[in-house]
Amino acid sequence: MSTGITAQALHQRLAELLEPTVLEVLDESAAHAGHAGADGSGFGTHFRVRIASPLFAGRSRVARHRLVYDALQDFVDQGLHALAIETL
């Protein structure tokens, strides 16, 4: 059964909350088939985010990642298993 989570939904949430100047969200779930957290559907569990935001100014890498995780917490609760984050 799929989580129902899409790259588009994550993109929309991050755009709303973090006002990014650069934002890419990729669903890499298919590459993780058979791994922990994969639900067998091939999508909705493993994502990669590349993001730049004025809200990151003056913050450590850990603090920038925390902003992204906090923005996506609802999706984690729904079954998002892995999130690779690159902050710019």
Long-range contacts (C-beta under 8 A, 24 or more apart in sequence): 1-39, 1-40, 1-41, 2-39, 2-41, 2-43, 2-44, 3-39, 3-41, 3-44, 3-45, 3-78, 3-79, 3-80, 4-44, 4-78, 5-44, 5-45, 5-47, 5-75, 5-78, 5-79, 5-80, 6-43, 6-44, 7-47, 9-75, 10-47, 10-49, 10-72, 10-75, 10-80, 13-71, 13-72, 13-74, 13-75, 14-49, 14-51, 14-68, 14-71, 14-72, 17-71, 18-51, 18-53, 18-55, 18-67, 18-68, 18-71, 19-53, 19-54, 19-55, 20-51, 20-52, 20-53, 21-52, 21-53, 21-54, 22-50, 22-51, 22-52, 22-88, 23-49, 23-50, 23-51, 23-52, 24-48, 24-49, 24-50, 24-51, 25-49, 28-84, 32-82, 36-81, 37-81, 37-82, 38-81, 39-79, 44-79, 44-80, 45-79, 45-80, 45-81, 45-82, 46-81, 46-82, 46-83, 47-80, 47-82, 47-83, 47-84, 48-83, 48-84, 48-85, 48-86, 49-83, 49-84, 49-85, 49-86, 50-86, 50-88, 51-85, 51-86, 51-87, 51-88, 52-87, 52-88, 53-87, 56-87, 56-88, 61-87
